[in-house]
Amino acid sequence: MKPNRTQNDALGILRAPAAFGRQIGFSLLTDKLHGEWIREMVWGREDMTLQAHRGGYKTTALEVAIAEMLFFLRDRNIIFLRKTDDDVAEVLEAVRKILMHPLTQAMHSALTGKPLELIKSTGKQITTSGYMKSGGTPQLLGIGIGGSLTGKHADIVITDDIVNRLDRESRAERERTKRIYQELQNVKNIGGRIINSGTPWHKEDAFTLMPRPIKFDCYSTGLLSKEQLEDLRMKMAPSLFAANYELKHIASDGALFAFAPAFISQKDAEDCLGKDAPAEALLYDGVAHIDAAYGGGDYTAFTCAQRRGDTLFVYGRLWQRHVDTVLDTALAECRRLRCAPVHVELNADKGYLAKEIRDRNFPAYGYSEKENKYVKISTYLRKWWRNIRFLPGTDPGYVSQIMDFTDTAEHDDAPDSAACVCRILDRR
């Protein structure tokens, strides 16, 4: 027996989930963007992480996806987490309205011959008449991340915006969110999956524990006009705009470096030095600097730089390791880039590193640092920042540590090393 027209409409949810969303009132959902999100959430098999900019309707798409899960995946139970109980109740109310919409009801009746009823519907859980799992477990259970997960299990675990501004401002909150997310691995049933949706706020937030995200920034979705983006950019701090709309991390509101640096290309090198000139030739006869780590969580930062007119060409590496373990690598880079001597501070190690470099038959220049680190970075590195061009191969972590630098930054090895070469070349 062929399905009738209403049954075909119901089955069309599978093919065009965003179109269903538009028909029940979510007029801004698009097939190409939100339709793919919903389809992957409902029918995907692997754990997934979706990151999208604010105003990208990711929570709206998730509400439609959860309703479709309750509609189609009737033998599975879902645990849904947001930051607070109020946040959870807001989404569950939206899901309830989708389920009770006349179109949803008509589709359910066409497919099953029965209306869809809510056996239980509160701000914390929903169970429908189509639920096929026994044992008294709610079909959809909502929990704020402060709630208890002890003894709870689910076939599908969904997190939405469990990372927010609190995680940006508080390390304790970041660690709390991480601990809760790690606990979800025990909540997920064997063969189940975890779906994450949200916006990043800090480079060490809980997204670092999640599967590699599918990212949709403000430039790729087409949902915000150029004028809207400029208006948003003017109304908030650069760091917040970068995190919420560009899905990248730059320094906090007290940042010295509010915009990302420039990198050179092979064409730039040829324009400067002539045809077929390698990019690294821009550093020839330059200087090098090592900011050494001697244990703990510190980083060893290595910088090579050369000044050509009003431009500083910089190459940076960063290792969270003791300087002894990376010194040979750093000196090999010096030889490749023809940068000497290596400038090293004498204050901390009483000349140990300078001696180690000379013992390897490479020139070293030891100096006693008398300048305050924050003053040095804010004076020299910030002065040259607009005129710095980084070479290919520079470690992303090196640049990120500069972008994250404030007077209270936990790590400052890369900006300190970069500031030192700026000071050396500035005096030239």
Secondary structure as GFF3:
##gff-version 3
##sequence-region A 1 428
A	DSSP	alpha_helix	5	15	.	.	.	ID=ss1
A	DSSP	alpha_helix	17	23	.	.	.	ID=ss2
A	DSSP	pi_helix	31	35	.	.	.	ID=ss3
A	DSSP	alpha_helix	36	43	.	.	.	ID=ss4
A	DSSP	beta_strand	48	52	.	.	.	ID=ss5
A	DSSP	alpha_helix	58	72	.	.	.	ID=ss6
A	DSSP	beta_strand	78	82	.	.	.	ID=ss7
A	DSSP	alpha_helix	85	100	.	.	.	ID=ss8
A	DSSP	alpha_helix	102	112	.	.	.	ID=ss9
A	DSSP	beta_strand	118	121	.	.	.	ID=ss10
A	DSSP	beta_strand	125	128	.	.	.	ID=ss11
A	DSSP	beta_strand	140	144	.	.	.	ID=ss12
A	DSSP	beta_strand	154	160	.	.	.	ID=ss13
A	DSSP	alpha_helix	165	169	.	.	.	ID=ss14
A	DSSP	alpha_helix	171	187	.	.	.	ID=ss15
A	DSSP	beta_strand	188	198	.	.	.	ID=ss16
A	DSSP	three_ten_helix	206	209	.	.	.	ID=ss17
A	DSSP	beta_strand	214	216	.	.	.	ID=ss18
A	DSSP	alpha_helix	226	235	.	.	.	ID=ss19
A	DSSP	alpha_helix	238	245	.	.	.	ID=ss20
A	DSSP	beta_strand	262	263	.	.	.	ID=ss21
A	DSSP	alpha_helix	266	273	.	.	.	ID=ss22
A	DSSP	three_ten_helix	279	283	.	.	.	ID=ss23
A	DSSP	beta_strand	287	291	.	.	.	ID=ss24
A	DSSP	beta_strand	300	308	.	.	.	ID=ss25
A	DSSP	beta_strand	311	319	.	.	.	ID=ss26
A	DSSP	alpha_helix	323	337	.	.	.	ID=ss27
A	DSSP	beta_strand	342	345	.	.	.	ID=ss28
A	DSSP	alpha_helix	352	359	.	.	.	ID=ss29
A	DSSP	beta_strand	364	367	.	.	.	ID=ss30
A	DSSP	alpha_helix	373	376	.	.	.	ID=ss31
A	DSSP	pi_helix	377	381	.	.	.	ID=ss32
A	DSSP	alpha_helix	382	384	.	.	.	ID=ss33
A	DSSP	three_ten_helix	385	387	.	.	.	ID=ss34
A	DSSP	beta_strand	388	390	.	.	.	ID=ss35
A	DSSP	alpha_helix	396	403	.	.	.	ID=ss36
A	DSSP	alpha_helix	413	427	.	.	.	ID=ss37
###
